[in-house]
Amino acid sequence: MSLNSGNFPAAIANKSNSAWANGGSCNYTEFWTQYLQAGSKFTLYSQTRLGSNYRDPQLSNGAGFDGAGINFANDIASYRFTGCA
Ligand SMILES: [Ca+2]
């Protein structure tokens, strides 16, 4: 596991129906359904670096540009930042 990835703490893992990304030095944030960046994922852009597609208020109806049709509600456990400066 690199510095650009990690697991969400147990207090919030698998308990969210929304997501918002604001990577300070990375263009993309991947949200994964399993710990250690496994399972299914969707990707959001950085709010500050790209300025669009950076949040999804309802994960139950699919999420990101690569997670269409997948129910991610209460099913996000880890993350990875990509496209980093
Ligand atoms: Ca959605």
PDB file of the backbone (N, CA, C, O) and the ligand in Angstrom, with CONECT records:
HET     CA  A 101       1
ATOM      1  N   MET A   1       0.855  -1.194   0.000  1.00  0.00           N
ATOM      2  CA  MET A   1       0.000   0.000   0.000  1.00  0.00           C
ATOM      3  C   MET A   1       0.892   1.245   0.000  1.00  0.00           C
ATOM      4  O   MET A   1       1.782   1.381   0.839  1.00  0.00           O
ATOM      5  N   SER A   2       0.649   2.124  -0.923  1.00  0.00           N
ATOM      6  CA  SER A   2       1.475   3.327  -1.031  1.00  0.00           C
ATOM      7  C   SER A   2       0.885   4.452  -0.190  1.00  0.00           C
ATOM      8  O   SER A   2      -0.187   4.313   0.399  1.00  0.00           O
ATOM      9  N   LEU A   3       1.603   5.564  -0.148  1.00  0.00           N
ATOM     10  CA  LEU A   3       1.099   6.730   0.564  1.00  0.00           C
ATOM     11  C   LEU A   3      -0.138   7.297  -0.110  1.00  0.00           C
ATOM     12  O   LEU A   3      -0.878   8.073   0.495  1.00  0.00           O
ATOM     13  N   ASN A   4      -0.366   6.916  -1.354  1.00  0.00           N
ATOM     14  CA  ASN A   4      -1.503   7.453  -2.090  1.00  0.00           C
ATOM     15  C   ASN A   4      -2.753   6.613  -1.954  1.00  0.00           C
ATOM     16  O   ASN A   4      -3.719   6.822  -2.686  1.00  0.00           O
ATOM     17  N   SER A   5      -2.754   5.666  -1.030  1.00  0.00           N
ATOM     18  CA  SER A   5      -3.952   4.860  -0.850  1.00  0.00           C
ATOM     19  C   SER A   5      -4.096   4.487   0.618  1.00  0.00           C
ATOM     20  O   SER A   5      -3.159   4.615   1.405  1.00  0.00           O
ATOM     21  N   GLY A   6      -5.304   4.017   0.973  1.00  0.00           N
ATOM     22  CA  GLY A   6      -5.521   3.611   2.355  1.00  0.00           C
ATOM     23  C   GLY A   6      -6.934   3.113   2.544  1.00  0.00           C
ATOM     24  O   GLY A   6      -7.770   3.181   1.643  1.00  0.00           O
ATOM     25  N   ASN A   7      -7.182   2.605   3.753  1.00  0.00           N
ATOM     26  CA  ASN A   7      -8.519   2.167   4.106  1.00  0.00           C
ATOM     27  C   ASN A   7      -9.212   3.268   4.900  1.00  0.00           C
ATOM     28  O   ASN A   7      -8.563   4.003   5.644  1.00  0.00           O
ATOM     29  N   PHE A   8     -10.532   3.382   4.742  1.00  0.00           N
ATOM     30  CA  PHE A   8     -11.278   4.300   5.580  1.00  0.00           C
ATOM     31  C   PHE A   8     -11.395   3.701   6.982  1.00  0.00           C
ATOM     32  O   PHE A   8     -11.470   2.480   7.123  1.00  0.00           O
ATOM     33  N   PRO A   9     -11.412   4.542   8.019  1.00  0.00           N
ATOM     34  CA  PRO A   9     -11.569   4.028   9.385  1.00  0.00           C
ATOM     35  C   PRO A   9     -12.885   3.280   9.524  1.00  0.00           C
ATOM     36  O   PRO A   9     -13.851   3.552   8.812  1.00  0.00           O
ATOM     37  N   ALA A  10     -12.906   2.332  10.454  1.00  0.00           N
ATOM     38  CA  ALA A  10     -14.095   1.513  10.650  1.00  0.00           C
ATOM     39  C   ALA A  10     -15.336   2.353  10.935  1.00  0.00           C
ATOM     40  O   ALA A  10     -16.448   1.955  10.588  1.00  0.00           O
ATOM     41  N   ALA A  11     -15.153   3.504  11.560  1.00  0.00           N
ATOM     42  CA  ALA A  11     -16.295   4.341  11.927  1.00  0.00           C
ATOM     43  C   ALA A  11     -17.053   4.856  10.702  1.00  0.00           C
ATOM     44  O   ALA A  11     -18.244   5.155  10.792  1.00  0.00           O
ATOM     45  N   ILE A  12     -16.376   4.961   9.567  1.00  0.00           N
ATOM     46  CA  ILE A  12     -17.061   5.482   8.371  1.00  0.00           C
ATOM     47  C   ILE A  12     -17.062   4.501   7.209  1.00  0.00           C
ATOM     48  O   ILE A  12     -17.829   4.685   6.264  1.00  0.00           O
ATOM     49  N   ALA A  13     -16.240   3.476   7.244  1.00  0.00           N
ATOM     50  CA  ALA A  13     -16.205   2.514   6.144  1.00  0.00           C
ATOM     51  C   ALA A  13     -17.564   1.835   5.987  1.00  0.00           C
ATOM     52  O   ALA A  13     -18.183   1.421   6.967  1.00  0.00           O
ATOM     53  N   ASN A  14     -18.012   1.731   4.750  1.00  0.00           N
ATOM     54  CA  ASN A  14     -19.271   1.060   4.431  1.00  0.00           C
ATOM     55  C   ASN A  14     -20.486   1.707   5.086  1.00  0.00           C
ATOM     56  O   ASN A  14     -21.472   1.034   5.385  1.00  0.00           O
ATOM     57  N   LYS A  15     -20.405   3.026   5.308  1.00  0.00           N
ATOM     58  CA  LYS A  15     -21.518   3.717   5.968  1.00  0.00           C
ATOM     59  C   LYS A  15     -21.865   5.024   5.273  1.00  0.00           C
ATOM     60  O   LYS A  15     -22.454   5.907   5.898  1.00  0.00           O
ATOM     61  N   SER A  16     -21.518   5.174   4.004  1.00  0.00           N
ATOM     62  CA  SER A  16     -21.773   6.445   3.335  1.00  0.00           C
ATOM     63  C   SER A  16     -22.620   6.246   2.083  1.00  0.00           C
ATOM     64  O   SER A  16     -22.512   5.242   1.379  1.00  0.00           O
ATOM     65  N   ASN A  17     -23.485   7.264   1.831  1.00  0.00           N
ATOM     66  CA  ASN A  17     -24.225   7.260   0.564  1.00  0.00           C
ATOM     67  C   ASN A  17     -23.882   8.480  -0.272  1.00  0.00           C
ATOM     68  O   ASN A  17     -24.615   8.834  -1.195  1.00  0.00           O
ATOM     69  N   SER A  18     -22.750   9.131   0.056  1.00  0.00           N
ATOM     70  CA  SER A  18     -22.305  10.247  -0.756  1.00  0.00           C
ATOM     71  C   SER A  18     -20.785  10.314  -0.706  1.00  0.00           C
ATOM     72  O   SER A  18     -20.156   9.752   0.190  1.00  0.00           O
ATOM     73  N   ALA A  19     -20.199  11.014  -1.689  1.00  0.00           N
ATOM     74  CA  ALA A  19     -18.746  11.128  -1.726  1.00  0.00           C
ATOM     75  C   ALA A  19     -18.366  12.469  -2.338  1.00  0.00           C
ATOM     76  O   ALA A  19     -19.085  13.009  -3.178  1.00  0.00           O
ATOM     77  N   TRP A  20     -17.221  13.000  -1.904  1.00  0.00           N
ATOM     78  CA  TRP A  20     -16.735  14.293  -2.361  1.00  0.00           C
ATOM     79  C   TRP A  20     -15.214  14.215  -2.373  1.00  0.00           C
ATOM     80  O   TRP A  20     -14.604  13.805  -1.386  1.00  0.00           O
ATOM     81  N   ALA A  21     -14.608  14.604  -3.477  1.00  0.00           N
ATOM     82  CA  ALA A  21     -13.161  14.508  -3.573  1.00  0.00           C
ATOM     83  C   ALA A  21     -12.545  15.884  -3.736  1.00  0.00           C
ATOM     84  O   ALA A  21     -13.052  16.720  -4.484  1.00  0.00           O
ATOM     85  N   ASN A  22     -11.446  16.112  -3.030  1.00  0.00           N
ATOM     86  CA  ASN A  22     -10.741  17.384  -3.141  1.00  0.00           C
ATOM     87  C   ASN A  22      -9.241  17.143  -2.997  1.00  0.00           C
ATOM     88  O   ASN A  22      -8.586  17.702  -2.117  1.00  0.00           O
ATOM     89  N   GLY A  23      -8.716  16.299  -3.880  1.00  0.00           N
ATOM     90  CA  GLY A  23      -7.296  15.970  -3.796  1.00  0.00           C
ATOM     91  C   GLY A  23      -6.424  17.184  -4.045  1.00  0.00           C
ATOM     92  O   GLY A  23      -6.498  17.798  -5.109  1.00  0.00           O
ATOM     93  N   GLY A  24      -5.599  17.533  -3.071  1.00  0.00           N
ATOM     94  CA  GLY A  24      -4.773  18.724  -3.182  1.00  0.00           C
ATOM     95  C   GLY A  24      -3.712  18.627  -4.255  1.00  0.00           C
ATOM     96  O   GLY A  24      -3.403  19.630  -4.898  1.00  0.00           O
ATOM     97  N   SER A  25      -3.145  17.455  -4.469  1.00  0.00           N
ATOM     98  CA  SER A  25      -2.088  17.308  -5.454  1.00  0.00           C
ATOM     99  C   SER A  25      -2.344  16.168  -6.425  1.00  0.00           C
ATOM    100  O   SER A  25      -1.465  15.815  -7.211  1.00  0.00           O
ATOM    101  N   CYS A  26      -3.546  15.584  -6.379  1.00  0.00           N
ATOM    102  CA  CYS A  26      -3.872  14.458  -7.257  1.00  0.00           C
ATOM    103  C   CYS A  26      -5.177  14.747  -8.003  1.00  0.00           C
ATOM    104  O   CYS A  26      -6.113  15.306  -7.433  1.00  0.00           O
ATOM    105  N   ASN A  27      -5.230  14.371  -9.253  1.00  0.00           N
ATOM    106  CA  ASN A  27      -6.397  14.688 -10.074  1.00  0.00           C
ATOM    107  C   ASN A  27      -7.603  13.794  -9.795  1.00  0.00           C
ATOM    108  O   ASN A  27      -8.746  14.222  -9.956  1.00  0.00           O
ATOM    109  N   TYR A  28      -7.353  12.563  -9.380  1.00  0.00           N
ATOM    110  CA  TYR A  28      -8.445  11.596  -9.267  1.00  0.00           C
ATOM    111  C   TYR A  28      -8.432  10.896  -7.917  1.00  0.00           C
ATOM    112  O   TYR A  28      -7.374  10.652  -7.336  1.00  0.00           O
ATOM    113  N   THR A  29      -9.633  10.577  -7.428  1.00  0.00           N
ATOM    114  CA  THR A  29      -9.777   9.746  -6.243  1.00  0.00           C
ATOM    115  C   THR A  29     -10.630   8.545  -6.607  1.00  0.00           C
ATOM    116  O   THR A  29     -11.761   8.689  -7.072  1.00  0.00           O
ATOM    117  N   GLU A  30     -10.080   7.361  -6.393  1.00  0.00           N
ATOM    118  CA  GLU A  30     -10.821   6.117  -6.602  1.00  0.00           C
ATOM    119  C   GLU A  30     -11.406   5.673  -5.264  1.00  0.00           C
ATOM    120  O   GLU A  30     -10.721   5.698  -4.242  1.00  0.00           O
ATOM    121  N   PHE A  31     -12.672   5.267  -5.276  1.00  0.00           N
ATOM    122  CA  PHE A  31     -13.336   4.736  -4.093  1.00  0.00           C
ATOM    123  C   PHE A  31     -13.636   3.262  -4.345  1.00  0.00           C
ATOM    124  O   PHE A  31     -14.303   2.918  -5.321  1.00  0.00           O
ATOM    125  N   TRP A  32     -13.138   2.385  -3.457  1.00  0.00           N
ATOM    126  CA  TRP A  32     -13.224   0.927  -3.661  1.00  0.00           C
ATOM    127  C   TRP A  32     -14.172   0.291  -2.656  1.00  0.00           C
ATOM    128  O   TRP A  32     -14.299   0.756  -1.523  1.00  0.00           O
ATOM    129  N   THR A  33     -14.834  -0.774  -3.083  1.00  0.00           N
ATOM    130  CA  THR A  33     -15.819  -1.414  -2.211  1.00  0.00           C
ATOM    131  C   THR A  33     -15.186  -2.301  -1.151  1.00  0.00           C
ATOM    132  O   THR A  33     -15.836  -2.642  -0.162  1.00  0.00           O
ATOM    133  N   GLN A  34     -13.923  -2.681  -1.341  1.00  0.00           N
ATOM    134  CA  GLN A  34     -13.275  -3.532  -0.345  1.00  0.00           C
ATOM    135  C   GLN A  34     -12.001  -2.854   0.159  1.00  0.00           C
ATOM    136  O   GLN A  34     -11.457  -1.962  -0.492  1.00  0.00           O
ATOM    137  N   TYR A  35     -11.540  -3.294   1.324  1.00  0.00           N
ATOM    138  CA  TYR A  35     -10.274  -2.792   1.844  1.00  0.00           C
ATOM    139  C   TYR A  35      -9.130  -3.125   0.894  1.00  0.00           C
ATOM    140  O   TYR A  35      -9.222  -4.071   0.112  1.00  0.00           O
ATOM    141  N   LEU A  36      -8.061  -2.351   0.962  1.00  0.00           N
ATOM    142  CA  LEU A  36      -6.870  -2.582   0.141  1.00  0.00           C
ATOM    143  C   LEU A  36      -7.154  -2.446  -1.345  1.00  0.00           C
ATOM    144  O   LEU A  36      -6.551  -3.142  -2.162  1.00  0.00           O
ATOM    145  N   GLN A  37      -8.073  -1.548  -1.700  1.00  0.00           N
ATOM    146  CA  GLN A  37      -8.331  -1.212  -3.091  1.00  0.00           C
ATOM    147  C   GLN A  37      -8.687  -2.441  -3.914  1.00  0.00           C
ATOM    148  O   GLN A  37      -8.061  -2.721  -4.936  1.00  0.00           O
ATOM    149  N   ALA A  38      -9.696  -3.168  -3.457  1.00  0.00           N
ATOM    150  CA  ALA A  38     -10.170  -4.357  -4.166  1.00  0.00           C
ATOM    151  C   ALA A  38     -11.681  -4.251  -4.358  1.00  0.00           C
ATOM    152  O   ALA A  38     -12.347  -3.408  -3.758  1.00  0.00           O
ATOM    153  N   GLY A  39     -12.198  -5.132  -5.211  1.00  0.00           N
ATOM    154  CA  GLY A  39     -13.626  -5.131  -5.493  1.00  0.00           C
ATOM    155  C   GLY A  39     -13.957  -4.198  -6.642  1.00  0.00           C
ATOM    156  O   GLY A  39     -13.206  -4.108  -7.613  1.00  0.00           O
ATOM    157  N   SER A  40     -15.088  -3.501  -6.532  1.00  0.00           N
ATOM    158  CA  SER A  40     -15.498  -2.536  -7.549  1.00  0.00           C
ATOM    159  C   SER A  40     -15.078  -1.142  -7.129  1.00  0.00           C
ATOM    160  O   SER A  40     -14.873  -0.881  -5.944  1.00  0.00           O
ATOM    161  N   LYS A  41     -14.946  -0.231  -8.110  1.00  0.00           N
ATOM    162  CA  LYS A  41     -14.564   1.139  -7.771  1.00  0.00           C
ATOM    163  C   LYS A  41     -15.290   2.139  -8.651  1.00  0.00           C
ATOM    164  O   LYS A  41     -15.782   1.810  -9.730  1.00  0.00           O
ATOM    165  N   PHE A  42     -15.345   3.388  -8.151  1.00  0.00           N
ATOM    166  CA  PHE A  42     -15.708   4.506  -9.004  1.00  0.00           C
ATOM    167  C   PHE A  42     -14.692   5.614  -8.753  1.00  0.00           C
ATOM    168  O   PHE A  42     -13.973   5.592  -7.754  1.00  0.00           O
ATOM    169  N   THR A  43     -14.636   6.580  -9.660  1.00  0.00           N
ATOM    170  CA  THR A  43     -13.623   7.631  -9.601  1.00  0.00           C
ATOM    171  C   THR A  43     -14.275   9.001  -9.630  1.00  0.00           C
ATOM    172  O   THR A  43     -15.175   9.249 -10.432  1.00  0.00           O
ATOM    173  N   LEU A  44     -13.825   9.888  -8.758  1.00  0.00           N
ATOM    174  CA  LEU A  44     -14.231  11.292  -8.797  1.00  0.00           C
ATOM    175  C   LEU A  44     -13.015  12.161  -9.090  1.00  0.00           C
ATOM    176  O   LEU A  44     -11.885  11.796  -8.765  1.00  0.00           O
ATOM    177  N   TYR A  45     -13.256  13.303  -9.700  1.00  0.00           N
ATOM    178  CA  TYR A  45     -12.189  14.256  -9.975  1.00  0.00           C
ATOM    179  C   TYR A  45     -11.894  15.093  -8.732  1.00  0.00           C
ATOM    180  O   TYR A  45     -12.710  15.161  -7.813  1.00  0.00           O
ATOM    181  N   SER A  46     -10.738  15.721  -8.710  1.00  0.00           N
ATOM    182  CA  SER A  46     -10.398  16.664  -7.655  1.00  0.00           C
ATOM    183  C   SER A  46     -11.151  17.972  -7.856  1.00  0.00           C
ATOM    184  O   SER A  46     -11.146  18.530  -8.953  1.00  0.00           O
ATOM    185  N   GLN A  47     -11.796  18.459  -6.807  1.00  0.00           N
ATOM    186  CA  GLN A  47     -12.508  19.736  -6.914  1.00  0.00           C
ATOM    187  C   GLN A  47     -11.555  20.875  -7.248  1.00  0.00           C
ATOM    188  O   GLN A  47     -11.841  21.683  -8.132  1.00  0.00           O
ATOM    189  N   THR A  48     -10.430  20.948  -6.553  1.00  0.00           N
ATOM    190  CA  THR A  48      -9.527  22.086  -6.750  1.00  0.00           C
ATOM    191  C   THR A  48      -8.721  21.976  -8.034  1.00  0.00           C
ATOM    192  O   THR A  48      -8.403  22.998  -8.641  1.00  0.00           O
ATOM    193  N   ARG A  49      -8.380  20.766  -8.464  1.00  0.00           N
ATOM    194  CA  ARG A  49      -7.504  20.628  -9.625  1.00  0.00           C
ATOM    195  C   ARG A  49      -8.272  20.554 -10.937  1.00  0.00           C
ATOM    196  O   ARG A  49      -7.804  21.067 -11.954  1.00  0.00           O
ATOM    197  N   LEU A  50      -9.465  19.914 -10.933  1.00  0.00           N
ATOM    198  CA  LEU A  50     -10.205  19.734 -12.186  1.00  0.00           C
ATOM    199  C   LEU A  50     -11.538  20.465 -12.195  1.00  0.00           C
ATOM    200  O   LEU A  50     -12.009  20.862 -13.260  1.00  0.00           O
ATOM    201  N   GLY A  51     -12.156  20.652 -11.039  1.00  0.00           N
ATOM    202  CA  GLY A  51     -13.310  21.521 -10.917  1.00  0.00           C
ATOM    203  C   GLY A  51     -14.646  20.989 -11.400  1.00  0.00           C
ATOM    204  O   GLY A  51     -15.623  21.738 -11.432  1.00  0.00           O
ATOM    205  N   SER A  52     -14.721  19.735 -11.772  1.00  0.00           N
ATOM    206  CA  SER A  52     -16.007  19.154 -12.166  1.00  0.00           C
ATOM    207  C   SER A  52     -16.011  17.682 -11.788  1.00  0.00           C
ATOM    208  O   SER A  52     -14.962  17.081 -11.555  1.00  0.00           O
ATOM    209  N   ASN A  53     -17.204  17.115 -11.731  1.00  0.00           N
ATOM    210  CA  ASN A  53     -17.330  15.675 -11.428  1.00  0.00           C
ATOM    211  C   ASN A  53     -16.601  15.280 -10.149  1.00  0.00           C
ATOM    212  O   ASN A  53     -16.016  14.200 -10.063  1.00  0.00           O
ATOM    213  N   TYR A  54     -16.643  16.169  -9.156  1.00  0.00           N
ATOM    214  CA  TYR A  54     -15.884  15.907  -7.930  1.00  0.00           C
ATOM    215  C   TYR A  54     -16.746  15.407  -6.774  1.00  0.00           C
ATOM    216  O   TYR A  54     -16.221  15.086  -5.708  1.00  0.00           O
ATOM    217  N   ARG A  55     -18.054  15.339  -6.971  1.00  0.00           N
ATOM    218  CA  ARG A  55     -18.878  14.810  -5.888  1.00  0.00           C
ATOM    219  C   ARG A  55     -20.051  14.028  -6.449  1.00  0.00           C
ATOM    220  O   ARG A  55     -20.473  14.220  -7.590  1.00  0.00           O
ATOM    221  N   ASP A  56     -20.563  13.137  -5.604  1.00  0.00           N
ATOM    222  CA  ASP A  56     -21.754  12.373  -5.954  1.00  0.00           C
ATOM    223  C   ASP A  56     -22.618  12.275  -4.714  1.00  0.00           C
ATOM    224  O   ASP A  56     -22.229  11.618  -3.748  1.00  0.00           O
ATOM    225  N   PRO A  57     -23.785  12.911  -4.713  1.00  0.00           N
ATOM    226  CA  PRO A  57     -24.610  12.953  -3.515  1.00  0.00           C
ATOM    227  C   PRO A  57     -25.424  11.689  -3.277  1.00  0.00           C
ATOM    228  O   PRO A  57     -26.028  11.536  -2.216  1.00  0.00           O
ATOM    229  N   GLN A  58     -25.450  10.794  -4.236  1.00  0.00           N
ATOM    230  CA  GLN A  58     -26.242   9.565  -4.061  1.00  0.00           C
ATOM    231  C   GLN A  58     -25.505   8.401  -4.697  1.00  0.00           C
ATOM    232  O   GLN A  58     -25.507   8.238  -5.917  1.00  0.00           O
ATOM    233  N   LEU A  59     -24.878   7.598  -3.858  1.00  0.00           N
ATOM    234  CA  LEU A  59     -24.079   6.488  -4.374  1.00  0.00           C
ATOM    235  C   LEU A  59     -24.925   5.279  -4.746  1.00  0.00           C
ATOM    236  O   LEU A  59     -24.443   4.366  -5.416  1.00  0.00           O
ATOM    237  N   SER A  60     -26.180   5.267  -4.316  1.00  0.00           N
ATOM    238  CA  SER A  60     -27.003   4.076  -4.537  1.00  0.00           C
ATOM    239  C   SER A  60     -27.386   3.881  -5.996  1.00  0.00           C
ATOM    240  O   SER A  60     -27.779   2.784  -6.391  1.00  0.00           O
ATOM    241  N   ASN A  61     -27.274   4.943  -6.807  1.00  0.00           N
ATOM    242  CA  ASN A  61     -27.686   4.821  -8.206  1.00  0.00           C
ATOM    243  C   ASN A  61     -26.489   4.848  -9.159  1.00  0.00           C
ATOM    244  O   ASN A  61     -26.615   5.283 -10.304  1.00  0.00           O
ATOM    245  N   GLY A  62     -25.337   4.388  -8.691  1.00  0.00           N
ATOM    246  CA  GLY A  62     -24.126   4.459  -9.491  1.00  0.00           C
ATOM    247  C   GLY A  62     -23.346   5.690  -9.119  1.00  0.00           C
ATOM    248  O   GLY A  62     -23.884   6.606  -8.498  1.00  0.00           O
ATOM    249  N   ALA A  63     -22.058   5.726  -9.497  1.00  0.00           N
ATOM    250  CA  ALA A  63     -21.218   6.847  -9.068  1.00  0.00           C
ATOM    251  C   ALA A  63     -20.034   7.023  -9.997  1.00  0.00           C
ATOM    252  O   ALA A  63     -19.547   6.071 -10.607  1.00  0.00           O
ATOM    253  N   GLY A  64     -19.579   8.281 -10.090  1.00  0.00           N
ATOM    254  CA  GLY A  64     -18.420   8.572 -10.917  1.00  0.00           C
ATOM    255  C   GLY A  64     -18.683   8.303 -12.379  1.00  0.00           C
ATOM    256  O   GLY A  64     -19.800   7.971 -12.777  1.00  0.00           O
ATOM    257  N   PHE A  65     -17.629   8.451 -13.182  1.00  0.00           N
ATOM    258  CA  PHE A  65     -17.807   8.209 -14.610  1.00  0.00           C
ATOM    259  C   PHE A  65     -17.551   6.758 -14.968  1.00  0.00           C
ATOM    260  O   PHE A  65     -17.778   6.345 -16.105  1.00  0.00           O
ATOM    261  N   ASP A  66     -17.076   5.975 -13.996  1.00  0.00           N
ATOM    262  CA  ASP A  66     -16.754   4.577 -14.276  1.00  0.00           C
ATOM    263  C   ASP A  66     -17.539   3.604 -13.410  1.00  0.00           C
ATOM    264  O   ASP A  66     -17.248   2.407 -13.400  1.00  0.00           O
ATOM    265  N   GLY A  67     -18.538   4.109 -12.678  1.00  0.00           N
ATOM    266  CA  GLY A  67     -19.295   3.231 -11.795  1.00  0.00           C
ATOM    267  C   GLY A  67     -20.779   3.264 -12.077  1.00  0.00           C
ATOM    268  O   GLY A  67     -21.588   3.107 -11.162  1.00  0.00           O
ATOM    269  N   ALA A  68     -21.151   3.466 -13.332  1.00  0.00           N
ATOM    270  CA  ALA A  68     -22.567   3.558 -13.693  1.00  0.00           C
ATOM    271  C   ALA A  68     -23.295   2.256 -13.382  1.00  0.00           C
ATOM    272  O   ALA A  68     -22.805   1.167 -13.680  1.00  0.00           O
ATOM    273  N   GLY A  69     -24.469   2.388 -12.781  1.00  0.00           N
ATOM    274  CA  GLY A  69     -25.322   1.238 -12.577  1.00  0.00           C
ATOM    275  C   GLY A  69     -24.968   0.361 -11.395  1.00  0.00           C
ATOM    276  O   GLY A  69     -25.645  -0.636 -11.147  1.00  0.00           O
ATOM    277  N   ILE A  70     -23.919   0.708 -10.654  1.00  0.00           N
ATOM    278  CA  ILE A  70     -23.517  -0.085  -9.494  1.00  0.00           C
ATOM    279  C   ILE A  70     -23.968   0.638  -8.233  1.00  0.00           C
ATOM    280  O   ILE A  70     -23.770   1.847  -8.116  1.00  0.00           O
ATOM    281  N   ASN A  71     -24.570  -0.078  -7.285  1.00  0.00           N
ATOM    282  CA  ASN A  71     -24.989   0.499  -6.013  1.00  0.00           C
ATOM    283  C   ASN A  71     -23.803   0.522  -5.050  1.00  0.00           C
ATOM    284  O   ASN A  71     -23.391  -0.519  -4.539  1.00  0.00           O
ATOM    285  N   PHE A  72     -23.260   1.713  -4.805  1.00  0.00           N
ATOM    286  CA  PHE A  72     -22.102   1.842  -3.916  1.00  0.00           C
ATOM    287  C   PHE A  72     -22.504   2.303  -2.514  1.00  0.00           C
ATOM    288  O   PHE A  72     -21.630   2.496  -1.668  1.00  0.00           O
ATOM    289  N   ALA A  73     -23.776   2.482  -2.246  1.00  0.00           N
ATOM    290  CA  ALA A  73     -24.194   2.975  -0.937  1.00  0.00           C
ATOM    291  C   ALA A  73     -23.765   2.017   0.164  1.00  0.00           C
ATOM    292  O   ALA A  73     -23.965   0.806   0.066  1.00  0.00           O
ATOM    293  N   ASN A  74     -23.176   2.572   1.205  1.00  0.00           N
ATOM    294  CA  ASN A  74     -22.725   1.776   2.358  1.00  0.00           C
ATOM    295  C   ASN A  74     -21.787   0.656   1.939  1.00  0.00           C
ATOM    296  O   ASN A  74     -21.779  -0.420   2.536  1.00  0.00           O
ATOM    297  N   ASP A  75     -21.003   0.920   0.914  1.00  0.00           N
ATOM    298  CA  ASP A  75     -20.134  -0.131   0.376  1.00  0.00           C
ATOM    299  C   ASP A  75     -18.799   0.434  -0.117  1.00  0.00           C
ATOM    300  O   ASP A  75     -18.264  -0.028  -1.125  1.00  0.00           O
ATOM    301  N   ILE A  76     -18.265   1.425   0.587  1.00  0.00           N
ATOM    302  CA  ILE A  76     -16.967   1.993   0.229  1.00  0.00           C
ATOM    303  C   ILE A  76     -16.012   1.804   1.401  1.00  0.00           C
ATOM    304  O   ILE A  76     -16.289   2.266   2.508  1.00  0.00           O
ATOM    305  N   ALA A  77     -14.900   1.134   1.167  1.00  0.00           N
ATOM    306  CA  ALA A  77     -14.006   0.772   2.274  1.00  0.00           C
ATOM    307  C   ALA A  77     -12.585   1.300   2.129  1.00  0.00           C
ATOM    308  O   ALA A  77     -11.865   1.396   3.123  1.00  0.00           O
ATOM    309  N   SER A  78     -12.165   1.644   0.916  1.00  0.00           N
ATOM    310  CA  SER A  78     -10.788   2.126   0.757  1.00  0.00           C
ATOM    311  C   SER A  78     -10.707   3.098  -0.417  1.00  0.00           C
ATOM    312  O   SER A  78     -11.655   3.251  -1.187  1.00  0.00           O
ATOM    313  N   TYR A  79      -9.561   3.743  -0.532  1.00  0.00           N
ATOM    314  CA  TYR A  79      -9.401   4.786  -1.553  1.00  0.00           C
ATOM    315  C   TYR A  79      -7.995   4.741  -2.128  1.00  0.00           C
ATOM    316  O   TYR A  79      -7.071   4.180  -1.537  1.00  0.00           O
ATOM    317  N   ARG A  80      -7.862   5.361  -3.320  1.00  0.00           N
ATOM    318  CA  ARG A  80      -6.541   5.540  -3.908  1.00  0.00           C
ATOM    319  C   ARG A  80      -6.542   6.826  -4.723  1.00  0.00           C
ATOM    320  O   ARG A  80      -7.475   7.078  -5.485  1.00  0.00           O
ATOM    321  N   PHE A  81      -5.513   7.630  -4.569  1.00  0.00           N
ATOM    322  CA  PHE A  81      -5.348   8.846  -5.357  1.00  0.00           C
ATOM    323  C   PHE A  81      -4.478   8.545  -6.564  1.00  0.00           C
ATOM    324  O   PHE A  81      -3.447   7.884  -6.440  1.00  0.00           O
ATOM    325  N   THR A  82      -4.892   9.029  -7.738  1.00  0.00           N
ATOM    326  CA  THR A  82      -4.090   8.815  -8.946  1.00  0.00           C
ATOM    327  C   THR A  82      -3.966  10.145  -9.687  1.00  0.00           C
ATOM    328  O   THR A  82      -4.623  11.124  -9.333  1.00  0.00           O
ATOM    329  N   GLY A  83      -3.127  10.173 -10.706  1.00  0.00           N
ATOM    330  CA  GLY A  83      -2.904  11.402 -11.440  1.00  0.00           C
ATOM    331  C   GLY A  83      -2.256  12.459 -10.573  1.00  0.00           C
ATOM    332  O   GLY A  83      -2.600  13.637 -10.668  1.00  0.00           O
ATOM    333  N   CYS A  84      -1.330  12.057  -9.736  1.00  0.00           N
ATOM    334  CA  CYS A  84      -0.755  12.983  -8.753  1.00  0.00           C
ATOM    335  C   CYS A  84       0.416  13.773  -9.344  1.00  0.00           C
ATOM    336  O   CYS A  84       1.180  13.262 -10.163  1.00  0.00           O
ATOM    337  N   ALA A  85       0.538  15.026  -8.911  1.00  0.00           N
ATOM    338  CA  ALA A  85       1.608  15.887  -9.407  1.00  0.00           C
ATOM    339  C   ALA A  85       2.948  15.458  -8.804  1.00  0.00           C
ATOM    340  O   ALA A  85       3.979  16.062  -9.099  1.00  0.00           O
TER     341      ALA A  85
HETATM  342 CA    CA A 101     -24.888   8.771  -8.049  1.00  0.00          CA2+
END
